[in-house]
Every structure is written in C-alpha cells, then in structure tokens.
Amino acid sequence: MSTTTGSFIAGGLAACGAVTATHPFETIKIRLQLQGELQAKKDSPRLYKGVFHGVSVILKNEGPKGLYRGIGAAYVYQMVLNGCRLGFYEPLRKSLTTAIFKDSNVQSLGINIFSGAASGILGAAAGSPFFLVKTRLQSFSPFLPVGTQHGYKNALDGFRKINRAEGFMGLYRGVGAAMVRTGFGSSVQLPTYFFAKRRLIKHLNMQEGAALHLASSACSGFVVCCVMHPPDTIMSRMYNQTGNLYSGVFDCLFKTVKTEGLLAIYKGFFAHLARILPHTILTLSLAEQTNKFMRKFEDRLLPATVKEKL
C-alpha cells in the first residue's frame, strides 16, 4: 500500500478530477438550497425549477463561467478534504483494528464507520474556509440572485473581504455544520464502497477492475447523498450568511423548518444526487488508479526497509 502521504496525494488528485466534471451540479444544488431562504413557500419565487432548468438558465444568462464559479477554491478544498479522507482512513482503521482485534485484516463495521467519520471530519475542518468561499462565489448571480449576495471577484478576493469584514473567525463560520455534514457522508462513503465491493465479488463473481469500481462507487454515492443532504443544506445556508441570519446550526435548522417546512432541508436533493453519484464514482474509481500510480512511484523512491513496514 501507499504511505499516508502517498494516499493523501492520490486521494486529492482523484477528487480534483471528479470535481471538474461535477462542479456545475454543485452550483445548481447550492442555488436551489438558498432559493426561498426563510420565506414561506407561497411567497417564494422559483427562479430555478430543478436541475436541468437551473443548468439552462445559468448557461443562458451567465455562460459556462457561471456554472464553474468557485472552481479554484473547490480544487483546494477537494485536495484537503479527500486527501484527509482517503489518506487517513486506512491507517486509522488498521491502527484501531490492530489495537482491538490484534489483526489489521479484520473487518469491523463499527471501526470502519468511525474511521470514515473521523478522517472526513479532519478534512472538513481543515478545508472549511475554502468551502465557505466556494459557496459564496457559487451563490452569486447578477441575473437571478438567491440568498445573500457577496460579489467576490475570485477566491483570493473573497478571503481578503471576509477577513476584513468578519475577522479571521469569519473564515470558519459554519465549520460545525461542515464537520457534521462531512462526518455523516464520510462515515458511510468508504464503508459502503468496500462493503458493496466485497458483496459484488462474492455474489456476482465480479473481478477486480473498472466495472467493479464503478458499481461499488454508485452504491456508495447513493447512500452518501441520502445521509448527507439535510446537514448539507444547513451548511450551505450557514456559509452563505454573514452572521445576520443564524446564530448556529440548530438555529438555522429550526428557522428553516419553521418558515419553509420540513422538506426545505431536502431542497436541491436531485441536484445533489446528480453531483454526488458521478463525483463518488469518479473519486473512488480514480483513487484506485492514482493509488496504484503512487505505489509504483514510491516503489522507485523508498528504501527497502521502509517498504517492508507498509
């Protein structure tokens, strides 16, 4: 296997490849989540009526650039988040399994879930400022604005303005929601991926390769979306405000449900599904390939004594 550093790099590169393809759906998802914020349903205009309508409207008014707002911050965030999530998952899982069962090859669902959640939470906390800036860049539209509008020129401009107006801690606004959201997603992403992979091999006699990776990733992506979307909606709203709307995660949840109804926390679900299914498939499938590349690369560089310990 790769070293922790190698796995970190491999995971980050895989996620950047995936986000290039799925970023437009993330933009649609965020605008759908912010649409009608703290407004009763009857009083809320539907500027974006769904995934495909949202894509067509943004392309018509803002061009491809509108769909890819915040892509630079997204790349950095994905490197940090998925580098941590994919880089720390296996070392943490093996350490806990060895400590408890004295055998690192034992598969424990509880340990797998904990390892996934812990590695994801670490990544979410480290990458939160980049996700915050990305969210604010994606929500901005000079034609069909939803939610609070910020008008940053780019990610660096966003960091400067947030630091000036809200202070350093403003960059970590909503980090609690991000950790909950990513903890939920990470706790099921890798465990369900490996669970599906083992079952597909056992029951359908699938062989190691691209088809197995794609099928396992699709199963994982669907479960992740179902579990992660409600906290994802809360996180988007926490990030996009400047402290003027919500005092915290539970305040945001309470106000959203009270004003817009329970289903408001599922706004943008299908856009999220349209993003996360291909994103998960691409991330995990590419991770298999980038990890192989990193192993070959490290085999050439690392001394034999180090490789024996891996």
C-alpha positions as CSV (number, residue, x, y, z in Angstrom):
1,M,0.0,0.0,0.0
2,S,1.0,3.7,-0.3
3,T,2.3,5.7,2.6
4,T,-0.1,8.1,4.3
5,T,1.4,11.0,2.3
6,G,1.0,9.0,-0.9
7,S,-2.6,8.1,-0.1
8,F,-3.2,11.8,0.7
9,I,-1.9,13.0,-2.7
10,A,-3.6,10.2,-4.5
11,G,-7.0,10.9,-2.9
12,G,-6.7,14.6,-3.5
13,L,-5.8,14.2,-7.2
14,A,-8.7,11.7,-7.7
15,A,-11.2,14.2,-6.1
16,C,-9.9,17.1,-8.3
17,G,-10.5,15.0,-11.4
18,A,-14.0,14.3,-10.2
19,V,-14.9,17.9,-9.2
20,T,-14.0,19.1,-12.7
21,A,-16.9,17.0,-14.1
22,T,-19.4,17.6,-11.3
23,H,-18.9,21.3,-10.2
24,P,-21.8,22.6,-12.3
25,F,-24.3,20.4,-10.4
26,E,-22.8,21.7,-7.1
27,T,-23.6,25.3,-8.3
28,I,-27.2,24.3,-9.1
29,K,-27.5,22.5,-5.8
30,I,-26.4,25.5,-3.7
31,R,-28.7,27.9,-5.5
32,L,-31.7,25.6,-5.1
33,Q,-30.8,25.2,-1.4
34,L,-30.7,29.0,-0.9
35,Q,-33.8,29.7,-3.0
36,G,-36.7,31.0,-0.9
37,E,-34.5,31.2,2.2
38,L,-36.6,31.9,5.3
39,Q,-39.7,32.6,3.1
40,A,-43.0,30.8,3.2
41,K,-43.4,28.6,0.1
42,K,-46.3,30.6,-1.2
43,D,-44.2,33.8,-1.1
44,S,-41.1,32.3,-2.6
45,P,-40.5,32.8,-6.4
46,R,-38.9,29.7,-8.0
47,L,-36.1,31.2,-10.1
48,Y,-34.5,27.7,-10.5
49,K,-37.1,25.0,-11.1
50,G,-34.9,22.0,-11.0
51,V,-31.5,20.6,-12.1
52,F,-31.9,20.9,-15.9
53,H,-33.8,24.2,-15.7
54,G,-31.1,25.5,-13.5
55,V,-28.4,24.5,-15.9
56,S,-30.2,26.1,-18.9
57,V,-30.9,29.3,-17.0
58,I,-27.4,29.8,-15.8
59,L,-25.9,28.9,-19.2
60,K,-28.3,31.4,-20.9
61,N,-27.6,34.3,-18.5
62,E,-24.0,33.7,-17.3
63,G,-22.5,31.2,-19.7
64,P,-20.3,28.3,-18.7
65,K,-18.4,30.6,-16.4
66,G,-21.5,30.8,-14.2
67,L,-21.6,27.1,-13.7
68,Y,-17.9,27.0,-12.8
69,R,-17.9,29.8,-10.3
70,G,-15.6,29.0,-7.4
71,I,-13.8,26.1,-9.1
72,G,-10.4,27.2,-7.9
73,A,-11.5,27.1,-4.2
74,A,-13.2,23.8,-5.0
75,Y,-9.9,22.2,-6.1
76,V,-8.1,23.2,-3.0
77,Y,-11.0,22.0,-0.8
78,Q,-11.1,18.7,-2.5
79,M,-7.4,18.2,-2.2
80,V,-7.6,18.9,1.6
81,L,-10.9,17.0,2.3
82,N,-10.4,13.9,0.2
83,G,-6.7,13.8,0.8
84,C,-7.5,13.5,4.5
85,R,-10.5,11.2,4.0
86,L,-8.8,8.8,1.7
87,G,-5.3,9.3,3.2
88,F,-6.1,8.8,6.8
89,Y,-9.0,6.2,6.6
90,E,-6.9,3.1,6.1
91,P,-4.1,4.0,8.6
92,L,-6.7,4.8,11.2
93,R,-8.8,1.7,10.5
94,K,-5.8,-0.6,10.6
95,S,-4.5,1.0,13.8
96,L,-7.8,0.6,15.6
97,T,-8.4,-2.9,14.3
98,T,-4.9,-4.0,15.4
99,A,-5.3,-2.4,18.8
100,I,-8.7,-4.1,19.4
101,F,-8.5,-7.4,17.4
102,K,-4.8,-7.8,17.2
103,D,-5.2,-8.3,13.4
104,S,-5.3,-5.5,10.9
105,N,-7.1,-7.6,8.3
106,V,-10.3,-8.0,10.5
107,Q,-13.3,-6.0,9.0
108,S,-15.4,-4.3,11.7
109,L,-18.3,-2.2,10.6
110,G,-18.1,0.0,13.7
111,I,-14.4,0.7,13.3
112,N,-14.9,1.3,9.5
113,I,-17.7,3.8,10.2
114,F,-15.7,5.6,12.9
115,S,-12.6,5.7,10.8
116,G,-14.5,7.2,7.9
117,A,-16.2,9.8,10.0
118,A,-13.0,10.8,11.8
119,S,-11.0,11.2,8.6
120,G,-13.8,13.2,7.0
121,I,-14.2,15.5,10.0
122,L,-10.5,16.2,10.0
123,G,-10.7,17.1,6.3
124,A,-13.8,19.2,6.7
125,A,-12.3,21.3,9.5
126,A,-9.1,21.9,7.6
127,G,-10.8,22.8,4.3
128,S,-13.8,24.7,5.7
129,P,-12.6,28.2,4.7
130,F,-12.2,27.1,1.1
131,F,-15.7,25.6,1.0
132,L,-17.1,28.8,2.5
133,V,-15.6,31.0,-0.2
134,K,-16.6,28.5,-2.9
135,T,-20.2,28.6,-1.6
136,R,-20.4,32.3,-1.7
137,L,-18.9,32.5,-5.2
138,Q,-21.4,29.9,-6.5
139,S,-24.4,31.6,-4.9
140,F,-23.6,34.9,-6.6
141,S,-25.6,35.8,-9.8
142,P,-26.0,39.2,-11.3
143,F,-29.1,38.0,-13.1
144,L,-31.1,35.6,-10.8
145,P,-29.7,36.1,-7.3
146,V,-30.7,33.8,-4.4
147,G,-29.6,34.2,-0.8
148,T,-27.1,36.7,0.4
149,Q,-25.0,38.1,-2.4
150,H,-21.3,38.8,-1.9
151,G,-19.8,39.7,-5.3
152,Y,-16.3,38.5,-4.8
153,K,-14.1,38.8,-7.8
154,N,-12.4,35.4,-7.1
155,A,-11.4,33.2,-4.2
156,L,-8.5,35.4,-3.0
157,D,-10.7,38.5,-3.1
158,G,-13.2,36.5,-1.1
159,F,-10.6,35.6,1.6
160,R,-9.5,39.3,1.8
161,K,-13.0,40.7,2.1
162,I,-14.1,38.1,4.7
163,N,-11.1,38.7,6.8
164,R,-11.6,42.4,6.7
165,A,-15.4,42.4,7.3
166,E,-15.9,39.4,9.6
167,G,-12.4,38.8,11.0
168,F,-10.3,35.6,10.9
169,M,-13.0,33.6,12.6
170,G,-15.4,34.6,9.8
171,L,-13.5,32.2,7.6
172,Y,-14.6,29.4,9.9
173,R,-18.3,30.4,10.1
174,G,-20.3,27.2,9.7
175,V,-17.4,24.8,10.4
176,G,-19.6,22.9,12.9
177,A,-22.2,22.2,10.2
178,A,-19.4,21.2,7.8
179,M,-18.0,18.7,10.2
180,V,-21.4,17.2,10.9
181,R,-22.2,17.0,7.2
182,T,-18.9,15.5,6.2
183,G,-18.8,13.2,9.2
184,F,-22.2,11.8,8.1
185,G,-21.0,11.4,4.5
186,S,-17.6,10.0,5.3
187,S,-18.9,7.6,7.9
188,V,-20.8,5.8,5.1
189,Q,-18.8,6.5,1.9
190,L,-15.8,4.2,2.3
191,P,-17.5,1.5,4.4
192,T,-20.4,1.2,1.9
193,Y,-17.9,1.3,-1.0
194,F,-15.9,-1.6,0.4
195,F,-19.0,-3.4,1.6
196,A,-20.6,-3.2,-1.9
197,K,-17.3,-4.2,-3.5
198,R,-17.0,-7.4,-1.3
199,R,-20.6,-8.3,-1.9
200,L,-20.3,-7.9,-5.7
201,I,-17.2,-10.0,-5.7
202,K,-18.8,-12.7,-3.5
203,H,-22.4,-12.9,-5.0
204,L,-21.9,-11.7,-8.6
205,N,-18.3,-13.1,-9.1
206,M,-17.2,-9.7,-10.4
207,Q,-13.5,-9.3,-10.9
208,E,-11.2,-6.5,-9.8
209,G,-11.4,-3.8,-12.4
210,A,-13.2,-0.7,-13.7
211,A,-16.7,-2.3,-13.7
212,L,-16.4,-3.4,-10.1
213,H,-15.1,0.0,-9.1
214,L,-18.0,1.8,-10.9
215,A,-20.7,-0.4,-9.4
216,S,-19.3,-0.1,-5.9
217,S,-19.0,3.7,-6.2
218,A,-22.6,4.1,-7.4
219,C,-23.9,2.2,-4.4
220,S,-21.8,4.3,-2.1
221,G,-22.8,7.6,-3.7
222,F,-26.5,7.0,-3.4
223,V,-26.2,6.1,0.3
224,V,-24.0,9.2,0.9
225,C,-26.5,11.5,-0.7
226,C,-29.4,10.2,1.4
227,V,-27.5,10.6,4.7
228,M,-25.7,13.8,3.9
229,H,-28.2,16.1,2.3
230,P,-30.0,17.7,5.3
231,P,-26.8,18.8,7.0
232,D,-25.5,19.9,3.6
233,T,-28.5,22.3,3.2
234,I,-27.8,23.7,6.7
235,M,-24.1,24.1,5.9
236,S,-24.8,26.0,2.6
237,R,-27.0,28.5,4.5
238,M,-24.6,28.9,7.4
239,Y,-21.7,29.5,4.9
240,N,-23.6,32.0,2.8
241,Q,-24.8,34.2,5.6
242,T,-22.5,36.7,7.4
243,G,-23.9,36.1,10.9
244,N,-27.0,38.1,10.2
245,L,-29.5,35.2,9.8
246,Y,-28.5,32.3,12.0
247,S,-26.6,32.1,15.3
248,G,-25.7,28.5,14.9
249,V,-26.5,25.1,13.3
250,F,-29.6,24.4,15.4
251,D,-30.9,27.9,15.0
252,C,-30.6,27.5,11.2
253,L,-32.3,24.2,11.2
254,F,-35.2,25.5,13.4
255,K,-35.8,28.6,11.4
256,T,-35.6,26.8,8.1
257,V,-38.1,24.1,9.1
258,K,-40.4,26.6,10.9
259,T,-40.6,29.0,8.0
260,E,-40.3,26.8,4.9
261,G,-41.5,23.4,6.2
262,L,-39.7,20.1,6.9
263,L,-39.0,19.4,3.2
264,A,-36.9,22.6,2.9
265,I,-33.9,20.7,4.2
266,Y,-34.2,18.5,1.1
267,K,-34.1,21.4,-1.3
268,G,-31.7,20.6,-4.2
269,F,-31.7,16.9,-3.4
270,F,-31.8,15.8,-7.0
271,A,-29.1,18.3,-8.0
272,H,-27.0,16.8,-5.1
273,L,-27.7,13.3,-6.4
274,A,-26.7,14.4,-9.9
275,R,-23.5,15.7,-8.5
276,I,-22.6,13.1,-5.9
277,L,-23.2,9.9,-7.9
278,P,-20.7,10.8,-10.7
279,H,-18.4,12.5,-8.1
280,T,-18.3,9.5,-5.9
281,I,-17.9,7.1,-8.8
282,L,-15.1,9.2,-10.3
283,T,-13.4,9.9,-7.0
284,L,-13.3,6.3,-5.8
285,S,-12.6,4.9,-9.3
286,L,-9.8,7.4,-9.9
287,A,-8.5,6.8,-6.4
288,E,-7.9,3.2,-7.2
289,Q,-5.8,4.3,-10.2
290,T,-4.0,7.2,-8.5
291,N,-3.1,4.9,-5.6
292,K,-1.6,2.4,-8.0
293,F,0.4,5.1,-9.6
294,M,1.6,6.4,-6.2
295,R,2.6,2.8,-5.1
296,K,4.7,2.4,-8.3
297,F,6.2,5.9,-7.8
298,E,7.1,5.2,-4.1
299,D,8.5,1.8,-5.0
300,R,11.1,3.6,-7.0
301,L,11.9,6.1,-4.3
302,L,11.6,4.4,-1.0
303,P,14.3,2.2,0.5
304,A,13.5,-1.5,1.1
305,T,13.5,-1.1,4.9
306,V,10.6,1.5,4.6
307,K,8.6,-0.6,2.1
308,E,8.7,-3.7,4.4
309,K,6.8,-1.7,7.1
310,L,4.0,-0.7,4.7
